Amino acid sequence: MVKKAIFLLVFVSSIIFISYQHAEAITITAIPKSSTFGPNDWIIVNLKIQGYNGGPISWTAHRPNNSTISGNLTQVKPDGTVTQQIVRDAFDNYFGNWSITYKYDGINQTATFKVNPIVLHIFTDKNLYYEPDVMHANITTSYYIPVAVQAEFFHLNFYDQKGKVVSDIPQVDIRAFQPSVIYNFHMIGLADYHPPGLYKLRVQYYNTIVEVPFLLGKYSELMQVSAQTDKSTYRLGDIINMELLFTRVTQSEGTLKITDPSGNVTTHQFQVFSVHTHLILNGITKKVGTYSYVLQYAGVSTSGSFTVNPNPKLLPNIEFDIFLDKLTYRPGDIIYARAYISQVLVNSVDLWVVDPNGVEYPRISLPITSFETIFPHKIGENYTTGQWQLYMDYDGIVKSVPFYVIGSPVRDDELLNVNQFSIPSFVSNFGTAASLKDPSGIAIDTDNDVYVVDAGNSQIKKFDSNGTLLLSWGSTGSGNGQFFHPNGIYVGKKYVYVADTGNARIQMFDKQGNFIYRWGSYGDGRGMFHTPVGLAADSSGDLFVADSGRGTIQIFNTQDQYSGEIRPLLTEGANFTALNGLAFDSKDYFYTSSSDNKILKFSDIGKFINFFGSSGTENGRFNNPTVIATDAKNNFYVADTGNHRIQKFDPYGNFLLSWGSEGNMSGQFEEPVGLATDSSGNIYVMDKKNDNIQKFSLYGTGSRVIPYWVKERIQGWSEGALGKRDFVLAIQFMINQGLINATMTGDNSLIHVPEWLKNDAKWWAQGQIDDKMFTNSLQYLISKGIFRV
C-alpha cells in the first residue's frame, strides 16, 4: 500500500512538472508592422510562438469605437511564425487606438498600435458672398495618394439653411492627389434659384465629413465698382479707353485719379448716367513707365494700373532662345544660361531677373559675339524661395524662362573640395576576348561581378572585376532563358533581371544563369510592355521598368507583381521618353534621360524634382544622353553618347568634370551606352560600337583638372556678370589645389585685385592662354605685391 502511494505521488509530481515546464516554454511575441498605421493602411502584425506545437491561434481585436472582431489564425508555420493581416481602409472610420489579444495554449499576449485619422479642413476666402462673386475654397487633407488615377475623391455638396442638399447644384468630385486643392464656385449658380441666407459647403473624403458655413447676401444691397482699361500696355501718345461698371446708380458724378511714373497726380471728374459708363482719356500717356489709377464712386473705390512703353523700333527677324542648365537652383548657385541667336546683329545682351513678387532686379549688359553664348547669373543667398523669371533683351527682342529657387544655400567648402574634380584613371579594357557583339546593358552585383547584356549574341555574360569571363547563358528565341534583342539588366541581392526587349517581357535568373521566372507580353495593360529597355530598383527592392515604346515606367514589388506606373501626364512639370537611362541614388531619387537632351530627376513616387542640361557640346550639355549611373556619394554620371564622353555631376546637378573623346583607344569611346559603378570605387563604361568595356578608378591616381566652375566664375567676373567674391573663391580653389602658393586673408574686403587683371582672366577663360601661363602670372603678381590675397 505504501509503495502504491509513493508511485502515485511520483506520477502526479511528474505530470505537474511536465505541465509547468511546458507552460514555461510557450511565449507569444506580437509585433505590429508599425506603431502607427496610416488612415488607409491594412493592419499587419507579425507573430512568433515560442514552443508552438500545432493548432490555431485565436485573436480578438478591440477597435477604437469599443467594437470587436475575432477569429483564428490557422496558417501557422512549423516554426510558430505567422503574419496577420486585417483588411481595412479609411472608409471604416476606425481611427485611434487598437489592441489585439492573441491566445494560444493558455498563454495571452496583446499588441497595441494606433491608426491615424484623416485630418480634413476647408477654408473659404470670406464669409459673405454676392451673386457676382466667386468662392475660393481651399481643401486640405493629411492623407492623399500622389498619383491622380489612384486617388480617392473629395465629394462636395451645398446645403441650405434647412439642412437639405441643394439638388440643382450637382455634386463636385475632385481627386485628392495632393495635400491641398482650390475649388472655385461661381455664386451666380446659387443666387439664380435660391434666396439669400445661410448655406453650408460640405466636403466628404472617405467617410470623414467637414462643413463650412457662409452667407449669400442680397445683390440689391451690393455696391460694386469696376474700372478696366482697354489695354494693359500703351505707347507714347496713345488714347486710353476705360470701361466703368456700377451695380447701381446712386450718384451723378465720380472721381478718377491717375498717378504718372514721376508721381504726379491728375484728377478727373466724370458724369454717371447709367451702370455702364465709357471714358476716353487723351493726353495721359506722355511718359514711359507704370501709371496707377484710383476710381471713387458712392463711397466705393477700385484701383488698377497700366504701362506706357516707348514707341517701338522695327524688331529684327532672327531666332533668339534661352536654355537653362537646370530648373531648380539653391541660393548661392550660378545659372548657366545658353543664349542662341541665328544672326549676330549687336555685340551685347541685357540680362536681368524678376522675383516671385514681380520685383525686377537691375539689368546688366554682357558681351555676345557668337551664335551660342553661355551667360552666368549668380543666385543671391537672400533670393526669395519660389518661381523666378530670367530675361534677356537682344536688340529689342525680349525672351524669358522660369526657374525656381529652393533649398539651403551653397557652402564654399562644397566647391573647394579638390578631390571631387579628379579625372577617373584608366584601369583595364575587357570584353573583346569574350567576343561581345553590340553590348547593350551592364550591371554589377555586391561581389563586384560584372553582368553584360551581349545583345548581338542574345546572351548574358558574367565577368569578375578583372574582366575574366565566368559564365554565359542564353540564345536567340522566345523560350525560357532565350532572348530577342535584350537590352537593360539589373542585379539584385539574389536574382538577375533582364529586359528581353524584342519579346516584350522581363526574365529573372539566379546568379548562376538558371531561369527562375518571367512576366510580361506585348500590350497596354498592367504588367505588359511594348519596348522594355531600362531596369533599376529602389532601396525597398521595387523594380522599375522603363518602356520606351509606351513612354512609361512600370513598378513591380518584390513579389514581381505590378504595383503602379509613372507616366509623363502624371508628373508635374516634366515630360520624358523612357530610354535606357534609369538609375537610383541612395536617397531613392531616380534619374532618366529625355529625348530633348535633358536628364530628369524624380522621387520614387514619380514626383518631378529637377532637370539638368540641354542640347550642346559644352560642359553640362548633351547630345543623345543614354544611360546614367550613381556612386556612393550620390554623384551621378551620364553617358553623353553623341559627344563620345562621360560627364560627372554632383547630387544637385552641378557639372564636375568629363572625360573621353571619339576613338577606340584607352579612354576613348565611339558609342558609350552602358555605365555601372562597383563598391570599390570603379566605374565601367560599355561601348556598343567598340564592343568592349573600359574600367576606370573614380578615386585613383587620375589627374586633377581646374574645374569648369573656376574658369566660368573668373570669366564671369572679368565681364562684370559676377562679383569679386566669386573670383576670390576660384583663386582659393587653385591655392588649395597647389597651383598657386599663397595664403588667403579670410576677409574679402582686404583683397586687392587690379582691374587690368580682368583681361588676362578673360583670355585664360577663353583658352587664349594656357593654365600654366595664367597661374604663373598670378604667382608673379602675388610675389611682387601687385595682387594681394
VOGU-3710 file (C-alpha; in Angstrom, 3 decimals, decimal comma):
1> mvkkaifllv> 0,000/0,000/0,000  2,869/2,366/0,860  4,575/1,530/-2,455  1,401/2,419/-4,362  1,105/5,743/-2,559  4,746/6,559/-3,317  4,262/5,642/-7,020  1,101/7,770/-7,229  2,900/10,754/-5,636  5,843/10,475/-8,075
11> fvssiifisy> 3,481/10,176/-11,074  1,419/13,240/-10,109  4,565/15,269/-9,418  5,954/14,333/-12,837  2,748/15,422/-14,573  2,770/18,745/-12,713  6,445/19,286/-13,527  5,985/18,437/-17,217  2,922/20,726/-17,432  4,753/23,509/-15,647
21> qhaeaitita> 7,794/23,041/-17,902  5,524/23,064/-20,975  3,734/26,242/-19,880  7,006/27,945/-19,146  8,310/27,088/-22,658  5,455/28,817/-24,560  5,770/32,566/-25,244  3,974/34,775/-27,742  5,666/37,701/-29,454  3,333/40,036/-31,370
31> ipksstfgpn> 4,922/42,998/-33,176  2,849/45,329/-35,360  4,486/46,344/-38,656  4,266/49,921/-37,399  3,351/51,544/-34,141  1,243/53,964/-36,157  -0,656/52,954/-39,293  -1,905/55,359/-41,959  -5,630/56,077/-42,368  -5,902/53,740/-45,375
41> dwiivnlkiq> -3,444/51,030/-44,276  -4,142/47,370/-43,634  -3,312/46,170/-40,127  -0,275/43,870/-40,231  1,085/42,088/-37,117  3,985/39,604/-37,113  3,589/36,775/-34,547  6,081/34,283/-33,174  5,021/31,393/-30,859  7,977/30,033/-28,922
51> gynggpiswt> 7,194/26,388/-28,218  4,495/26,096/-30,913  3,177/22,518/-31,202  0,367/22,885/-33,709  -3,180/24,165/-33,686  -4,812/27,574/-34,291  -4,073/30,874/-32,579  -7,195/32,763/-31,521  -7,325/36,558/-31,616  -9,667/39,353/-30,622
61> ahrpnnstis> -9,212/42,894/-31,952  -10,584/45,864/-29,951  -11,292/48,779/-32,283  -11,353/52,456/-31,244  -15,181/52,539/-31,002  -15,066/49,626/-28,477  -16,368/47,122/-31,046  -14,506/43,868/-31,502  -13,730/41,356/-34,211  -12,163/37,979/-33,673
71> gnltqvkpdg> -11,002/34,849/-35,406  -8,368/32,146/-35,582  -5,000/32,051/-37,319  -4,570/28,624/-38,872  -1,813/29,128/-41,452  0,956/28,984/-38,849  4,392/27,842/-39,987  6,056/24,943/-38,136  8,469/27,385/-36,504  5,497/29,199/-34,958
81> tvtqqivrda> 5,603/32,307/-37,165  2,605/33,844/-38,899  1,672/37,275/-40,223  -1,836/38,511/-39,567  -3,469/40,990/-41,950  -6,722/42,787/-41,159  -8,027/44,192/-44,412  -9,452/47,674/-43,905  -9,420/51,144/-45,423  -10,214/54,711/-44,444
91> fdnyfgnwsi> -13,924/54,224/-45,140  -14,349/52,269/-41,869  -13,524/55,324/-39,694  -11,761/53,112/-37,156  -9,193/55,749/-36,263  -7,455/55,786/-32,887  -6,014/53,190/-30,511  -6,333/49,478/-31,345  -5,354/46,398/-29,438  -5,285/42,753/-30,497
101> tykydginqt> -5,120/39,938/-27,900  -3,701/36,593/-29,033  -4,333/33,327/-27,133  -2,558/30,027/-27,548  -2,457/27,080/-25,186  -3,488/29,229/-22,242  -0,945/31,994/-22,962  -2,115/35,546/-23,815  -0,265/38,422/-25,496  -1,619/41,844/-26,509
111> atfkvnpivl> -0,308/44,108/-29,288  -1,231/47,787/-29,290  -0,935/50,381/-32,052  -2,652/53,437/-33,448  -4,401/54,219/-36,744  -4,021/57,864/-37,678  -7,218/59,703/-38,629  -7,820/61,661/-41,797  -7,486/65,354/-40,975  -9,693/67,395/-43,292
121> hiftdknlyy> -10,117/71,172/-43,391  -11,944/73,708/-45,585  -11,007/77,364/-45,708  -13,044/79,857/-47,730  -11,715/83,252/-48,778  -14,567/85,089/-46,980  -17,877/84,551/-45,179  -20,244/86,766/-47,202  -20,777/86,374/-50,952  -22,953/88,075/-53,553
131> epdvmhanit> -24,203/86,950/-56,924  -21,158/88,111/-58,976  -18,661/86,619/-56,528  -16,548/83,519/-56,906  -15,948/81,428/-53,787  -12,370/80,186/-53,458  -12,432/77,139/-51,153  -9,107/75,631/-50,059  -9,489/71,929/-49,156  -6,568/70,355/-47,276
141> tsyyipvavq> -6,034/66,829/-46,019  -3,384/64,928/-44,089  -3,689/61,885/-46,378  -3,571/61,711/-50,143  -2,314/59,463/-52,953  0,007/61,458/-55,250  -0,898/59,514/-58,427  -4,145/61,008/-59,729  -5,667/57,860/-61,228  -5,335/56,036/-57,884
151> aeffhlnfyd> -6,527/58,861/-55,646  -9,891/58,920/-53,824  -12,321/61,791/-54,374  -13,328/64,826/-52,349  -17,159/64,931/-52,692  -18,523/68,479/-52,474  -22,184/69,389/-51,913  -24,061/72,549/-50,910  -26,743/72,518/-48,179  -29,389/75,160/-47,489
161> qkgkvvsdip> -30,368/76,652/-44,127  -32,820/73,772/-43,526  -30,033/71,237/-43,837  -31,259/69,939/-47,214  -28,901/69,367/-50,112  -29,161/71,982/-52,876  -30,237/69,475/-55,501  -29,881/71,664/-58,604  -26,136/72,104/-57,971  -24,525/68,785/-58,937
171> qvdirafqps> -22,086/67,093/-56,608  -18,487/68,020/-57,428  -15,846/65,267/-57,298  -12,174/66,234/-57,075  -9,352/63,688/-56,863  -7,168/64,095/-53,768  -3,731/63,580/-55,311  -2,094/66,490/-53,488  -2,398/67,842/-49,933  -4,295/70,964/-50,929
181> viynfhmigl> -6,697/71,832/-53,757  -8,562/75,024/-54,613  -12,216/74,787/-55,680  -13,704/77,853/-57,373  -17,507/78,176/-57,293  -19,392/80,949/-59,105  -22,119/82,197/-56,766  -24,445/83,023/-59,655  -25,234/79,306/-59,820  -26,644/79,500/-56,282
191> adyhppglyk> -28,129/83,004/-56,348  -30,184/82,492/-59,519  -32,595/79,993/-57,915  -32,145/80,309/-54,161  -32,837/83,096/-51,647  -30,189/84,940/-49,634  -29,310/83,388/-46,297  -27,088/80,840/-44,555  -25,647/77,930/-46,554  -23,041/75,266/-45,966
201> lrvqyyntiv> -20,391/73,712/-48,163  -19,917/70,081/-47,111  -16,882/68,019/-48,132  -16,769/64,249/-47,687  -13,465/62,404/-48,051  -13,778/58,673/-47,451  -16,254/58,831/-44,504  -14,755/61,962/-42,959  -17,054/64,966/-43,335  -16,428/68,654/-42,661
211> evpfllgkys> -18,673/71,653/-43,260  -18,070/75,376/-43,591  -20,942/77,889/-43,347  -21,224/81,024/-45,479  -23,770/83,748/-46,207  -25,325/84,585/-49,552  -26,130/88,308/-49,480  -28,808/90,317/-51,296  -27,500/91,516/-54,621  -29,668/94,635/-54,425
221> elmqvsaqtd> -27,705/95,749/-51,349  -24,347/95,303/-53,037  -22,483/98,263/-54,471  -19,593/97,240/-56,673  -17,435/99,377/-58,913  -15,261/98,097/-61,745  -12,803/100,009/-63,939  -10,939/98,400/-66,825  -8,641/99,953/-69,440  -8,890/98,609/-72,991
231> kstyrlgdii> -5,230/97,558/-72,867  -2,625/96,903/-70,208  0,217/98,388/-72,256  0,231/101,584/-74,326  2,700/103,517/-76,439  3,592/107,181/-76,002  0,709/109,379/-77,198  -1,926/106,598/-77,174  -5,548/107,340/-76,179  -6,869/105,369/-73,194
241> nmellftrvt> -10,375/103,925/-73,299  -11,754/102,970/-69,873  -14,944/100,980/-69,217  -16,707/101,646/-65,881  -19,341/99,332/-64,395  -21,535/100,016/-61,352  -24,097/97,708/-59,771  -26,419/100,702/-59,122  -26,521/104,395/-59,998  -26,758/106,346/-56,722
251> qsegtlkitd> -24,775/109,498/-57,593  -24,358/111,562/-60,771  -20,608/112,097/-60,513  -17,419/110,124/-59,836  -13,692/110,832/-59,487  -10,698/109,301/-61,292  -7,148/109,985/-60,014  -4,179/108,997/-62,210  -0,562/108,947/-60,947  2,165/109,037/-63,610
261> psgnvtthqf> 5,621/107,356/-63,324  7,073/110,530/-61,756  4,434/110,601/-59,005  2,371/113,477/-60,440  -1,385/113,103/-59,785  -4,130/114,366/-62,109  -7,819/114,320/-61,074  -10,711/113,862/-63,496  -14,410/114,333/-62,655  -16,866/112,369/-64,791
271> qvfsvhthli> -20,646/112,102/-65,111  -22,512/108,865/-64,393  -25,781/108,351/-66,286  -26,007/104,531/-66,261  -24,431/101,466/-64,735  -22,160/101,290/-67,792  -20,035/104,400/-68,408  -17,315/104,873/-71,050  -14,384/107,303/-70,564  -11,983/108,492/-73,283
281> lngitkkvgt> -8,721/109,848/-71,814  -6,452/111,893/-74,053  -3,084/113,465/-73,228  -2,277/110,999/-70,443  0,432/108,782/-71,970  3,240/111,345/-72,026  5,897/109,446/-70,041  7,355/105,957/-70,231  6,669/103,803/-67,161  3,863/102,476/-64,965
291> ysyvlqyagv> 0,749/104,522/-64,212  -1,682/103,794/-61,371  -5,276/104,961/-61,015  -7,979/105,050/-58,320  -11,681/105,304/-59,178  -14,071/106,574/-56,461  -17,869/106,387/-56,668  -20,582/106,327/-53,987  -18,028/105,732/-51,228  -16,521/102,697/-53,008
301> stsgsftvnp> -13,033/102,655/-54,574  -11,275/100,437/-57,081  -7,754/100,698/-58,449  -5,596/99,478/-61,289  -2,544/100,233/-63,392  -1,242/100,291/-66,937  2,147/100,688/-68,586  3,386/103,095/-71,258  6,308/101,885/-73,373  8,477/103,760/-75,866
311> npkllpnief> 7,344/103,702/-79,445  8,841/100,521/-80,849  11,558/100,208/-83,374  11,285/97,507/-86,005  12,488/94,281/-84,390  14,975/92,159/-86,323  13,696/88,977/-87,951  16,005/86,473/-86,229  15,703/83,467/-83,928  16,539/84,064/-80,274
321> difldkltyr> 16,113/81,477/-77,491  17,342/80,831/-73,939  18,167/77,408/-72,440  18,954/76,989/-68,730  21,209/74,262/-67,378  18,691/73,366/-64,617  15,186/74,192/-63,477  15,766/74,399/-59,705  18,669/76,183/-58,005  19,861/76,763/-54,440
331> pgdiiyaray> 20,772/80,167/-53,011  24,396/80,776/-53,995  24,126/78,646/-57,163  25,045/80,033/-60,556  22,690/79,770/-63,501  24,445/78,993/-66,762  22,008/80,262/-69,396  22,789/79,422/-73,020  21,586/82,061/-75,486  21,119/81,074/-79,116
341> isqvlvnsvd> 20,817/83,672/-81,908  20,548/82,873/-85,610  22,387/86,066/-86,600  24,815/88,341/-84,739  23,492/91,905/-85,028  24,785/93,690/-81,907  27,633/92,870/-79,529  25,775/92,786/-76,190  22,704/91,419/-74,477  20,899/92,703/-71,376
351> lwvvdpngve> 20,182/90,135/-68,635  18,001/90,546/-65,546  15,732/88,536/-63,236  12,300/89,096/-61,688  11,447/87,629/-58,261  8,227/85,775/-57,287  6,649/89,082/-56,210  7,254/90,736/-59,583  10,212/92,857/-58,426  12,697/93,435/-61,253
361> yprislpits> 16,403/93,255/-60,374  18,991/95,534/-62,038  19,911/94,762/-65,627  23,490/94,013/-66,641  24,912/94,235/-70,157  27,059/91,284/-71,250  29,117/90,761/-74,415  27,859/88,423/-77,137  29,933/87,694/-80,236  28,764/84,268/-81,477
371> fetifphkig> 25,602/82,352/-82,271  25,734/80,491/-78,944  26,961/82,047/-75,701  26,653/80,853/-72,098  25,955/83,586/-69,551  26,347/83,122/-65,764  23,943/84,620/-63,257  24,577/84,306/-59,516  21,599/83,323/-57,334  21,861/85,589/-54,311
381> enyttgqwql> 21,857/83,967/-50,885  18,910/86,202/-49,963  16,812/85,290/-53,009  13,185/84,521/-52,119  12,058/80,897/-52,404  9,711/80,361/-55,340  9,431/80,830/-59,095  11,635/83,453/-60,736  11,979/84,598/-64,355  15,263/85,190/-66,181
391> ymdydgivks> 15,020/87,732/-69,002  17,327/88,615/-71,888  16,946/91,528/-74,296  18,841/91,169/-77,560  18,431/94,165/-79,890  14,851/94,693/-78,715  13,837/91,011/-78,744  12,951/90,015/-75,170  12,810/86,368/-74,095  12,303/84,855/-70,649
401> vpfyvigspv> 12,458/81,440/-68,987  11,275/80,390/-65,492  13,464/78,906/-62,782  12,945/78,022/-59,117  14,953/78,884/-56,009  14,667/76,410/-53,136  16,839/74,661/-50,551  19,783/75,508/-48,317  22,496/77,931/-49,524  25,577/76,592/-51,312
411> rddellnvnq> 28,563/76,343/-48,961  32,056/77,350/-50,112  33,517/74,024/-48,952  31,288/72,184/-51,448  33,213/73,871/-54,255  36,658/73,896/-52,621  36,886/70,085/-52,262  39,549/69,327/-54,875  39,105/65,513/-54,700  35,751/65,553/-56,493
421> fsipsfvsnf> 37,464/67,010/-59,573  39,915/64,134/-60,128  39,649/62,622/-63,606  39,000/58,826/-63,286  42,095/56,841/-64,229  42,014/54,020/-66,794  42,389/50,542/-65,222  41,631/47,943/-67,878  39,789/47,060/-71,066  37,921/43,795/-71,411
431> gtaaslkdps> 35,189/42,089/-73,360  36,992/41,724/-76,678  38,217/38,240/-75,815  34,646/37,270/-74,903  33,507/38,256/-78,427  30,984/40,841/-77,318  28,710/41,983/-80,140  26,603/45,133/-79,761  26,521/45,022/-75,934  23,509/46,970/-74,634
441> giaidtdndv> 23,372/46,714/-70,834  25,656/46,372/-67,816  25,143/45,822/-64,063  27,327/44,904/-61,082  26,443/42,760/-58,047  27,571/43,057/-54,422  30,601/40,803/-55,150  31,656/43,272/-57,878  30,992/40,711/-60,597  30,025/42,342/-63,894
451> yvvdagnsqi> 26,963/41,245/-65,899  26,766/42,318/-69,543  23,864/42,064/-71,988  25,572/40,762/-75,137  22,654/41,716/-77,372  24,234/40,704/-80,675  24,773/37,164/-79,383  21,489/37,022/-77,383  23,429/36,171/-74,232  24,164/37,369/-70,718
461> kkfdsngtll> 27,862/37,232/-69,848  29,245/37,363/-66,328  32,788/38,587/-65,627  34,760/39,073/-62,452  36,007/42,582/-61,628  39,236/41,917/-63,562  37,361/41,058/-66,756  37,709/37,272/-66,607  34,677/35,575/-68,163  32,991/33,408/-65,505
471> lswgstgsgn> 29,934/32,124/-67,364  27,404/32,978/-70,061  23,851/31,894/-70,810  21,093/32,408/-73,327  20,392/32,044/-77,036  18,113/33,582/-79,644  14,430/32,730/-79,296  11,302/33,230/-77,228  11,522/30,276/-74,837  12,530/30,424/-71,193
481> gqffhpngiy> 16,100/31,681/-70,944  16,150/32,780/-74,581  16,323/36,390/-75,770  15,440/38,549/-78,728  17,271/41,900/-78,732  17,746/42,051/-74,931  18,664/45,450/-73,530  18,590/46,512/-69,848  19,788/44,488/-66,867  19,544/44,797/-63,072
491> vgkkyvyvad> 21,219/42,574/-60,462  19,621/42,352/-57,008  20,710/40,536/-53,885  19,738/37,104/-55,267  18,464/37,464/-58,797  19,332/38,878/-62,203  16,583/40,673/-64,144  16,858/41,137/-67,922  14,737/43,351/-70,177  14,039/40,929/-73,037
501> tgnariqmfd> 13,083/43,816/-75,297  12,195/42,002/-78,506  9,939/39,571/-76,622  8,327/42,420/-74,601  8,968/40,746/-71,252  11,198/40,597/-68,167  13,125/37,423/-67,352  14,524/36,534/-63,934  17,529/34,260/-63,290  19,691/33,290/-60,353
511> kqgnfiyrwg> 23,303/34,456/-60,419  24,401/31,169/-62,000  22,181/31,814/-65,010  19,415/29,371/-64,113  15,982/30,510/-65,329  13,574/31,346/-62,469  10,581/33,261/-63,763  9,312/35,593/-66,468  6,439/38,034/-66,855  5,013/40,377/-69,445
521> sygdgrgmfh> 3,917/40,284/-73,061  3,168/42,834/-75,755  0,244/45,093/-74,841  -1,004/48,141/-72,991  -2,328/46,512/-69,808  -0,721/46,336/-66,395  2,456/44,290/-66,476  2,524/44,391/-70,299  5,161/46,102/-72,411  5,961/47,484/-75,843
531> tpvglaadss> 9,712/48,046/-75,617  11,128/47,442/-72,125  14,697/48,763/-72,165  15,803/50,033/-68,747  15,763/48,414/-65,300  16,551/49,770/-61,836  15,387/49,183/-58,252  14,852/51,428/-55,234  16,050/50,728/-51,698  12,962/48,632/-50,876
541> gdlfvadsgr> 13,623/46,321/-53,820  10,784/47,527/-56,055  11,770/47,085/-59,695  11,255/49,990/-62,119  10,956/49,102/-65,824  11,376/51,847/-68,437  9,293/51,174/-71,557  10,392/53,460/-74,421  7,586/52,209/-76,676  4,830/53,257/-74,252
551> gtiqifntqd> 6,649/56,166/-72,634  6,014/54,762/-69,153  7,911/53,438/-66,162  6,111/50,468/-64,549  6,808/49,474/-60,942  6,826/45,877/-59,631  7,095/44,874/-55,976  9,449/42,307/-54,517  6,960/39,561/-55,432  7,278/40,741/-59,066
561> qysgeirpll> 3,683/41,976/-59,020  2,570/45,203/-60,700  2,185/47,991/-58,113  1,957/51,173/-60,181  3,419/53,192/-63,005  4,780/56,642/-63,795  3,576/58,394/-66,930  4,542/61,780/-68,357  0,967/63,067/-67,899  1,101/62,268/-64,189
571> teganftaln> 4,295/64,176/-63,496  4,453/67,820/-62,515  6,307/69,993/-64,996  8,270/67,337/-66,880  7,853/65,059/-69,852  10,084/62,131/-70,620  10,782/59,369/-73,056  11,777/56,284/-71,101  15,190/55,322/-72,505  17,920/53,094/-71,111
581> glafdskdyf> 18,810/55,862/-68,681  17,250/54,803/-65,365  19,261/54,882/-62,136  18,589/55,339/-58,398  20,744/57,048/-55,807  20,857/56,146/-52,098  18,036/58,597/-51,290  15,639/56,865/-53,716  15,713/59,657/-56,267  15,874/58,290/-59,773
591> ytsssdnkil> 17,276/59,782/-62,945  16,169/59,220/-66,529  17,125/60,699/-69,881  14,680/62,573/-72,089  14,522/62,895/-75,854  15,262/66,654/-75,696  18,778/66,091/-74,284  17,958/66,581/-70,608  18,460/64,453/-67,517  15,320/64,407/-65,350
601> kfsdigkfin> 15,271/63,746/-61,601  12,220/62,224/-59,868  11,293/60,818/-56,474  10,443/57,117/-56,355  6,709/58,011/-56,473  7,181/59,931/-59,713  7,263/63,498/-58,364  9,374/65,682/-60,648  12,357/67,254/-58,827  14,580/68,942/-61,430
611> ffgssgteng> 16,096/68,748/-64,899  19,737/69,135/-65,881  21,303/70,172/-69,167  20,162/70,915/-72,705  21,410/70,279/-76,247  25,027/71,156/-76,955  28,673/70,170/-76,725  29,613/72,415/-73,789  30,216/71,052/-70,306  26,876/70,084/-68,739
621> rfnnptviat> 25,116/69,869/-72,144  24,281/66,672/-74,017  23,923/65,052/-77,409  21,779/61,917/-77,050  22,439/61,003/-73,406  21,547/57,340/-72,948  22,384/55,882/-69,536  23,089/57,080/-66,014  24,914/55,648/-63,006  25,366/56,885/-59,435
631> daknnfyvad> 28,195/56,436/-56,935  28,347/56,095/-53,151  28,359/59,903/-52,717  25,217/60,285/-54,870  27,156/61,917/-57,678  25,695/60,843/-60,998  27,378/60,030/-64,291  25,867/60,385/-67,768  26,909/58,567/-70,936  26,827/61,539/-73,317
641> tgnhriqkfd> 26,738/59,147/-76,261  26,628/61,586/-79,167  29,531/63,591/-77,697  31,605/60,402/-77,054  32,238/61,214/-73,393  31,177/60,601/-69,796  30,084/63,565/-67,656  30,041/63,687/-63,845  27,626/65,808/-61,776  27,135/66,350/-58,050
651> pygnfllswg> 23,752/65,440/-56,424  22,447/68,949/-57,156  23,168/68,589/-60,881  26,262/70,814/-60,932  28,782/69,767/-63,577  32,045/68,489/-62,071  34,119/67,011/-64,901  34,076/64,931/-68,087  36,426/62,514/-69,790  36,653/60,753/-73,140
661> segnmsgqfe> 36,784/61,593/-76,824  35,887/59,841/-80,074  38,088/56,837/-80,859  38,962/53,258/-79,908  41,991/53,793/-77,688  42,032/53,620/-73,903  39,894/56,434/-72,504  38,175/56,967/-75,858  34,647/55,996/-76,857  32,660/55,520/-80,045
671> epvglatdss> 29,194/54,768/-78,686  29,117/54,582/-74,858  25,711/53,142/-73,908  26,348/51,435/-70,560  27,527/52,661/-67,139  27,854/50,918/-63,785  29,757/51,565/-60,551  31,043/48,987/-58,081  31,628/49,111/-54,313  35,399/49,555/-54,765
681> gniyvmdkkn> 35,119/52,975/-56,374  35,335/51,922/-60,026  33,135/52,844/-62,961  32,635/50,626/-66,009  31,861/52,141/-69,427  30,348/49,843/-72,035  30,900/50,823/-75,675  28,423/49,340/-78,166  30,423/50,207/-81,285  33,841/49,228/-79,912
691> dniqkfslyg> 32,333/46,018/-78,390  34,264/46,472/-75,162  34,102/47,573/-71,537  36,568/50,036/-70,046  37,153/50,130/-66,293  38,173/53,380/-64,562  39,075/54,134/-60,951  36,931/57,031/-59,701  39,274/57,948/-56,868  42,565/56,632/-58,164
701> tgsrvipywv> 45,589/58,473/-59,459  43,748/60,299/-62,225  44,896/63,826/-62,966  43,195/66,721/-61,257  41,826/69,387/-63,514  40,915/73,003/-62,975  37,157/72,630/-62,810  34,694/74,179/-65,176  33,251/76,398/-62,435  36,634/78,055/-61,761
711> keriqgwseg> 37,032/79,296/-65,326  33,346/80,221/-65,579  33,484/82,332/-62,407  36,701/84,040/-63,398  35,301/84,808/-66,860  32,010/85,999/-65,328  33,968/88,316/-63,010  36,048/89,651/-65,909  32,879/90,500/-67,888  31,021/92,059/-64,956
721> algkrdfvla> 28,420/89,292/-64,600  29,807/88,074/-61,236  31,352/89,819/-58,244  34,792/89,811/-56,664  33,753/87,148/-54,140  33,277/84,618/-56,970  36,702/85,471/-58,389  38,277/85,080/-54,935  36,573/81,696/-54,429  38,087/80,487/-57,721
731> iqfminqgli> 41,554/81,664/-56,660  41,050/79,914/-53,283  40,451/76,640/-55,144  43,678/76,989/-57,133  45,559/77,691/-53,886  44,019/74,566/-52,291  44,997/72,568/-55,381  48,605/73,752/-55,070  48,637/75,621/-58,380  49,308/78,927/-56,590
741> natmtgdnsl> 51,446/79,403/-53,484  49,661/81,938/-51,243  47,588/82,275/-48,088  44,093/83,769/-48,126  43,306/86,543/-45,629  39,776/85,292/-44,922  38,478/88,846/-45,383  37,402/89,680/-48,937  37,492/93,407/-48,185  41,282/93,211/-47,737
751> ihvpewlknd> 41,866/91,510/-51,099  43,173/93,835/-53,800  42,511/92,839/-57,424  43,857/95,222/-60,127  41,317/95,960/-62,851  43,744/95,208/-65,693  43,952/91,601/-64,449  40,474/91,118/-65,967  41,953/90,978/-69,481  44,331/88,145/-68,519
761> akwwaqgqid> 41,461/86,334/-66,765  39,226/86,632/-69,832  41,962/85,374/-72,193  42,603/82,384/-69,927  38,922/81,511/-69,577  38,540/81,710/-73,361  41,570/79,446/-73,951  43,833/82,125/-75,431  46,477/81,451/-72,763  47,012/78,095/-71,036
771> dkmftnslqy> 46,640/77,135/-67,365  50,362/77,275/-66,609  50,826/80,751/-68,066  47,842/82,123/-66,140  48,785/80,576/-62,782  52,438/81,642/-63,224  51,312/85,210/-63,925  49,146/85,176/-60,781  52,029/83,805/-58,736  54,314/86,552/-60,070
781> liskgifrv> 51,771/89,291/-59,254  51,367/87,899/-55,714  55,130/87,704/-55,146  55,524/91,354/-56,229  52,624/92,517/-54,059  50,611/93,737/-57,062  47,855/91,179/-56,462  47,319/90,840/-52,709  45,359/87,916/-51,251
//
